[in-house]
Amino acid sequence: MAASTIKVRVIPKASKNEVAGWRGDSLCVKVTAPPLDGAANEAVIRFLAEVMGVKKGDVRIVAGERSRDKVIAIEGVSAEDINSKLCRH
Protein backbone atom coordinates (compact mmCIF):
# COMPACT_ATOMS: atom_id res chain seq x y z
CA MET A 1 0.00 0.00 0.00
CA ALA A 2 1.31 3.45 -0.86
CA ALA A 3 1.72 6.14 1.76
CA SER A 4 -1.19 8.41 2.57
CA THR A 5 -0.44 12.05 3.28
CA ILE A 6 -2.06 14.44 5.69
CA LYS A 7 -1.56 18.15 6.36
CA VAL A 8 -0.71 18.79 10.00
CA ARG A 9 -0.44 21.99 12.03
CA VAL A 10 1.86 21.31 14.99
CA ILE A 11 1.34 23.19 18.25
CA PRO A 12 4.47 22.69 20.41
CA LYS A 13 4.88 23.13 24.18
CA ALA A 14 1.34 21.97 24.95
CA SER A 15 0.29 20.47 28.28
CA LYS A 16 -0.21 17.04 26.66
CA ASN A 17 0.07 15.28 23.31
CA GLU A 18 -3.32 15.28 21.62
CA VAL A 19 -5.28 15.72 18.43
CA ALA A 20 -6.85 19.17 18.74
CA GLY A 21 -9.23 19.00 15.76
CA TRP A 22 -9.15 20.46 12.29
CA ARG A 23 -8.20 23.95 11.14
CA GLY A 24 -9.31 24.17 7.51
CA ASP A 25 -7.80 21.15 5.78
CA SER A 26 -5.03 20.69 8.38
CA LEU A 27 -5.12 18.45 11.42
CA CYS A 28 -4.01 20.29 14.57
CA VAL A 29 -1.74 18.19 16.76
CA LYS A 30 -0.51 19.42 20.13
CA VAL A 31 2.77 18.04 21.45
CA THR A 32 4.55 18.67 24.74
CA ALA A 33 7.98 18.98 23.14
CA PRO A 34 9.46 22.40 22.37
CA PRO A 35 10.32 23.39 18.80
CA LEU A 36 14.06 22.99 19.43
CA ASP A 37 16.51 20.66 17.67
CA GLY A 38 13.72 18.68 16.01
CA ALA A 39 12.11 17.66 19.32
CA ALA A 40 8.60 18.70 18.24
CA ASN A 41 9.02 16.91 14.89
CA GLU A 42 10.08 13.72 16.68
CA ALA A 43 7.16 14.05 19.11
CA VAL A 44 4.56 14.48 16.36
CA ILE A 45 5.96 11.49 14.44
CA ARG A 46 5.92 9.32 17.57
CA PHE A 47 2.40 10.48 18.54
CA LEU A 48 0.87 9.97 15.07
CA ALA A 49 2.48 6.52 14.82
CA GLU A 50 0.84 5.60 18.12
CA VAL A 51 -2.57 6.96 17.06
CA MET A 52 -2.42 5.21 13.66
CA GLY A 53 -1.12 1.94 15.09
CA VAL A 54 1.99 1.85 12.89
CA LYS A 55 5.73 1.81 13.55
CA LYS A 56 7.46 5.13 14.03
CA GLY A 57 9.48 4.44 10.88
CA ASP A 58 6.25 4.37 8.84
CA VAL A 59 5.58 8.06 9.59
CA ARG A 60 7.73 10.74 7.98
CA ILE A 61 7.65 14.47 7.33
CA VAL A 62 7.45 15.11 3.59
CA ALA A 63 7.33 18.92 3.76
CA GLY A 64 7.58 21.58 6.46
CA GLU A 65 10.49 20.25 8.50
CA ARG A 66 11.11 23.75 9.92
CA SER A 67 7.50 24.97 9.94
CA ARG A 68 4.47 24.39 12.13
CA ASP A 69 2.57 23.46 8.96
CA LYS A 70 3.72 20.07 7.71
CA VAL A 71 2.79 17.37 5.23
CA ILE A 72 3.19 13.96 6.83
CA ALA A 73 3.19 10.62 5.01
CA ILE A 74 1.98 7.48 6.77
CA GLU A 75 2.84 4.10 5.24
CA GLY A 76 0.36 1.24 5.36
CA VAL A 77 -2.71 3.31 6.27
CA SER A 78 -5.37 4.44 3.81
CA ALA A 79 -6.91 7.91 3.88
CA GLU A 80 -10.16 6.35 5.13
CA ASP A 81 -8.30 4.60 7.97
CA ILE A 82 -6.63 7.87 8.94
CA ASN A 83 -10.00 9.62 9.20
CA SER A 84 -11.63 6.83 11.19
CA LYS A 85 -8.71 6.54 13.63
CA LEU A 86 -8.62 10.29 14.16
CA CYS A 87 -12.37 10.39 14.82
CA ARG A 88 -11.96 7.73 17.52
CA HIS A 89 -9.01 9.44 19.14
N, CA and C atoms as a LAMMPS dump frame, in Angstrom:
ITEM: TIMESTEP
0
ITEM: NUMBER OF ATOMS
267
ITEM: BOX BOUNDS ff ff ff
-5.0000000000000000e+02 5.0000000000000000e+02
-5.0000000000000000e+02 5.0000000000000000e+02
-5.0000000000000000e+02 5.0000000000000000e+02
ITEM: ATOMS id mol type element x y z
1 1 1 N 0.848 -1.18 0
2 1 2 C 0 0 0
3 1 3 C 0.893 1.243 0
4 2 1 N 0.551 2.196 -0.793
5 2 2 C 1.307 3.451 -0.862
6 2 3 C 1.032 4.292 0.383
7 3 1 N 1.877 5.254 0.607
8 3 2 C 1.719 6.136 1.764
9 3 3 C 0.568 7.11 1.532
10 4 1 N -0.165 7.372 2.592
11 4 2 C -1.193 8.408 2.567
12 4 3 C -0.596 9.648 3.212
13 5 1 N -0.968 10.81 2.709
14 5 2 C -0.44 12.048 3.283
15 5 3 C -1.545 12.833 3.97
16 6 1 N -1.127 13.609 4.944
17 6 2 C -2.06 14.439 5.689
18 6 3 C -1.357 15.752 6.03
19 7 1 N -2.096 16.853 5.952
20 7 2 C -1.556 18.151 6.364
21 7 3 C -1.746 18.271 7.872
22 8 1 N -0.687 18.698 8.543
23 8 2 C -0.712 18.79 10.001
24 8 3 C -0.201 20.157 10.439
25 9 1 N -0.897 20.754 11.376
26 9 2 C -0.444 21.993 12.032
27 9 3 C 0.013 21.587 13.427
28 10 1 N 1.296 21.733 13.713
29 10 2 C 1.863 21.315 14.989
30 10 3 C 1.845 22.483 15.972
31 11 1 N 1.367 22.204 17.178
32 11 2 C 1.343 23.195 18.246
33 11 3 C 2.267 22.676 19.353
34 12 1 N 3.505 23.189 19.42
35 12 2 C 4.467 22.695 20.41
36 12 3 C 4.223 23.269 21.804
37 13 1 N 4.916 22.688 22.787
38 13 2 C 4.882 23.13 24.18
39 13 3 C 3.477 23.113 24.763
40 14 1 N 2.687 22.119 24.404
41 14 2 C 1.34 21.969 24.951
42 14 3 C 1.413 21.212 26.28
43 15 1 N 0.308 21.174 27.002
44 15 2 C 0.29 20.47 28.285
45 15 3 C 0.27 18.957 28.108
46 16 1 N -0.227 18.476 26.948
47 16 2 C -0.213 17.042 26.659
48 16 3 C -0.257 16.828 25.157
49 17 1 N 0.149 15.633 24.727
50 17 2 C 0.073 15.275 23.311
51 17 3 C -1.366 14.916 22.994
52 18 1 N -1.932 15.571 21.981
53 18 2 C -3.316 15.275 21.623
54 18 3 C -3.652 15.815 20.242
55 19 1 N -4.697 15.21 19.664
56 19 2 C -5.277 15.724 18.427
57 19 3 C -6.246 16.813 18.849
58 20 1 N -6.064 18.016 18.308
59 20 2 C -6.854 19.167 18.736
60 20 3 C -7.921 19.562 17.724
61 21 1 N -8.196 18.709 16.739
62 21 2 C -9.23 19.001 15.761
63 21 3 C -8.659 19.471 14.439
64 22 1 N -9.529 20.032 13.637
65 22 2 C -9.149 20.464 12.29
66 22 3 C -9.178 21.973 12.199
67 23 1 N -8.219 22.53 11.485
68 23 2 C -8.197 23.954 11.138
69 23 3 C -8.126 23.99 9.623
70 24 1 N -9.255 24.243 8.974
71 24 2 C -9.309 24.172 7.515
72 24 3 C -9.079 22.738 7.084
73 25 1 N -8.089 22.513 6.231
74 25 2 C -7.798 21.152 5.777
75 25 3 C -6.598 20.549 6.505
76 26 1 N -6.168 21.183 7.605
77 26 2 C -5.025 20.685 8.375
78 26 3 C -5.47 20.153 9.729
79 27 1 N -4.888 19.031 10.105
80 27 2 C -5.122 18.451 11.417
81 27 3 C -4.234 19.17 12.423
82 28 1 N -4.801 19.644 13.518
83 28 2 C -4.014 20.292 14.568
84 28 3 C -3.59 19.235 15.581
85 29 1 N -2.291 19.149 15.808
86 29 2 C -1.742 18.191 16.763
87 29 3 C -0.916 18.958 17.782
88 30 1 N -1.273 18.801 19.053
89 30 2 C -0.515 19.419 20.135
90 30 3 C 0.506 18.412 20.652
91 31 1 N 1.725 18.881 20.866
92 31 2 C 2.773 18.044 21.447
93 31 3 C 3.442 18.8 22.595
94 32 1 N 3.923 18.052 23.57
95 32 2 C 4.549 18.671 24.739
96 32 3 C 5.958 19.165 24.454
97 33 1 N 6.59 18.637 23.441
98 33 2 C 7.982 18.981 23.136
99 33 3 C 8.102 20.411 22.61
100 34 1 N 9.219 21.058 22.913
101 34 2 C 9.46 22.399 22.373
102 34 3 C 9.965 22.311 20.934
103 35 1 N 9.851 23.404 20.191
104 35 2 C 10.318 23.394 18.801
105 35 3 C 11.828 23.643 18.704
106 36 1 N 12.607 22.837 19.404
107 36 2 C 14.063 22.988 19.426
108 36 3 C 14.729 21.697 18.986
109 37 1 N 15.696 21.806 18.109
110 37 2 C 16.509 20.662 17.675
111 37 3 C 15.673 19.484 17.185
112 38 1 N 14.537 19.752 16.573
113 38 2 C 13.719 18.685 16.014
114 38 3 C 12.89 17.917 17.027
115 39 1 N 12.846 18.378 18.271
116 39 2 C 12.109 17.658 19.316
117 39 3 C 10.611 17.6 19.017
118 40 1 N 10.03 18.693 18.549
119 40 2 C 8.597 18.696 18.237
120 40 3 C 8.31 17.803 17.032
121 41 1 N 9.198 17.798 16.04
122 41 2 C 9.023 16.906 14.885
123 41 3 C 9.028 15.452 15.334
124 42 1 N 9.987 15.089 16.171
125 42 2 C 10.078 13.719 16.681
126 42 3 C 8.826 13.359 17.481
127 43 1 N 8.347 14.297 18.289
128 43 2 C 7.16 14.05 19.111
129 43 3 C 5.919 13.84 18.25
130 44 1 N 5.743 14.635 17.205
131 44 2 C 4.557 14.48 16.362
132 44 3 C 4.62 13.171 15.579
133 45 1 N 5.807 12.772 15.141
134 45 2 C 5.955 11.488 14.443
135 45 3 C 5.613 10.342 15.385
136 46 1 N 6.173 10.373 16.587
137 46 2 C 5.919 9.321 17.571
138 46 3 C 4.432 9.261 17.937
139 47 1 N 3.81 10.43 18.152
140 47 2 C 2.4 10.483 18.536
141 47 3 C 1.494 9.973 17.42
142 48 1 N 1.717 10.426 16.185
143 48 2 C 0.873 9.97 15.074
144 48 3 C 1.056 8.477 14.808
145 49 1 N 2.262 7.956 14.984
146 49 2 C 2.483 6.516 14.823
147 49 3 C 1.657 5.747 15.847
148 50 1 N 1.628 6.24 17.069
149 50 2 C 0.84 5.599 18.124
150 50 3 C -0.654 5.64 17.792
151 51 1 N -1.145 6.8 17.388
152 51 2 C -2.568 6.96 17.058
153 51 3 C -2.969 6.069 15.882
154 52 1 N -2.106 5.988 14.871
155 52 2 C -2.415 5.208 13.665
156 52 3 C -2.126 3.72 13.823
157 53 1 N -1.433 3.346 14.877
158 53 2 C -1.116 1.94 15.092
159 53 3 C -0.066 1.406 14.129
160 54 1 N 0.903 2.252 13.781
161 54 2 C 1.994 1.845 12.888
162 54 3 C 3.323 2.092 13.593
163 55 1 N 4.398 1.57 13.004
164 55 2 C 5.731 1.807 13.547
165 55 3 C 6.14 3.254 13.291
166 56 1 N 6.98 3.754 14.169
167 56 2 C 7.464 5.132 14.032
168 56 3 C 8.142 5.353 12.684
169 57 1 N 8.8 4.332 12.165
170 57 2 C 9.481 4.438 10.881
171 57 3 C 8.542 4.556 9.695
172 58 1 N 7.247 4.27 9.909
173 58 2 C 6.253 4.375 8.839
174 58 3 C 5.67 5.781 8.719
175 59 1 N 6.07 6.676 9.602
176 59 2 C 5.577 8.057 9.593
177 59 3 C 6.768 8.967 9.307
178 60 1 N 6.623 9.831 8.299
179 60 2 C 7.726 10.744 7.98
180 60 3 C 7.187 12.103 7.525
181 61 1 N 7.994 13.112 7.753
182 61 2 C 7.65 14.469 7.331
183 61 3 C 8.112 14.633 5.893
184 62 1 N 7.165 14.938 5.011
185 62 2 C 7.451 15.113 3.588
186 62 3 C 7.784 16.574 3.29
187 63 1 N 7.115 17.487 3.963
188 63 2 C 7.333 18.923 3.756
189 63 3 C 7.084 19.652 5.071
190 64 1 N 7.801 20.747 5.279
191 64 2 C 7.581 21.575 6.458
192 64 3 C 8.429 21.208 7.654
193 65 1 N 9.595 20.662 7.41
194 65 2 C 10.494 20.246 8.497
195 65 3 C 10.74 21.378 9.507
196 66 1 N 10.814 22.612 9.036
197 66 2 C 11.112 23.751 9.916
198 66 3 C 9.913 24.691 10.079
199 67 1 N 8.717 24.171 9.853
200 67 2 C 7.503 24.97 9.938
201 67 3 C 6.495 24.271 10.841
202 68 1 N 5.553 25.015 11.363
203 68 2 C 4.471 24.387 12.125
204 68 3 C 3.51 23.651 11.196
205 69 1 N 3.438 24.103 9.948
206 69 2 C 2.574 23.463 8.955
207 69 3 C 3.388 22.429 8.196
208 70 1 N 2.96 21.174 8.284
209 70 2 C 3.72 20.067 7.708
210 70 3 C 2.829 19.196 6.841
211 71 1 N 3.454 18.456 5.953
212 71 2 C 2.788 17.372 5.234
213 71 3 C 3.465 16.104 5.723
214 72 1 N 2.661 15.191 6.248
215 72 2 C 3.192 13.961 6.827
216 72 3 C 2.656 12.774 6.051
217 73 1 N 3.558 11.856 5.708
218 73 2 C 3.19 10.624 5.006
219 73 3 C 3.157 9.484 6.014
220 74 1 N 2.132 8.638 5.887
221 74 2 C 1.983 7.482 6.771
222 74 3 C 1.858 6.247 5.899
223 75 1 N 2.82 5.339 6.026
224 75 2 C 2.842 4.096 5.244
225 75 3 C 1.85 3.088 5.818
226 76 1 N 1.191 2.355 4.94
227 76 2 C 0.357 1.241 5.358
228 76 3 C -0.997 1.612 5.916
229 77 1 N -1.409 2.866 5.768
230 77 2 C -2.707 3.306 6.271
231 77 3 C -3.393 4.091 5.159
232 78 1 N -4.63 3.721 4.854
233 78 2 C -5.369 4.435 3.806
234 78 3 C -5.915 5.749 4.358
235 79 1 N -6.321 6.631 3.47
236 79 2 C -6.907 7.908 3.881
237 79 3 C -8.163 7.682 4.719
238 80 1 N -8.954 6.669 4.365
239 80 2 C -10.165 6.353 5.131
240 80 3 C -9.804 5.894 6.542
241 81 1 N -8.746 5.065 6.65
242 81 2 C -8.301 4.602 7.966
243 81 3 C -7.815 5.765 8.821
244 82 1 N -7.111 6.698 8.204
245 82 2 C -6.631 7.867 8.94
246 82 3 C -7.814 8.62 9.529
247 83 1 N -8.823 8.886 8.716
248 83 2 C -9.996 9.624 9.196
249 83 3 C -10.715 8.887 10.312
250 84 1 N -10.905 7.581 10.161
251 84 2 C -11.634 6.834 11.19
252 84 3 C -10.838 6.765 12.49
253 85 1 N -9.526 6.594 12.412
254 85 2 C -8.706 6.536 13.628
255 85 3 C -8.657 7.891 14.324
256 86 1 N -8.636 8.964 13.556
257 86 2 C -8.622 10.291 14.16
258 86 3 C -9.956 10.607 14.821
259 87 1 N -11.047 10.148 14.238
260 87 2 C -12.368 10.392 14.824
261 87 3 C -12.514 9.67 16.161
262 88 1 N -11.883 8.497 16.279
263 88 2 C -11.961 7.726 17.52
264 88 3 C -11.02 8.255 18.586
265 89 1 N -10.03 9.011 18.183
266 89 2 C -9.009 9.444 19.14
267 89 3 C -9.403 10.702 19.834
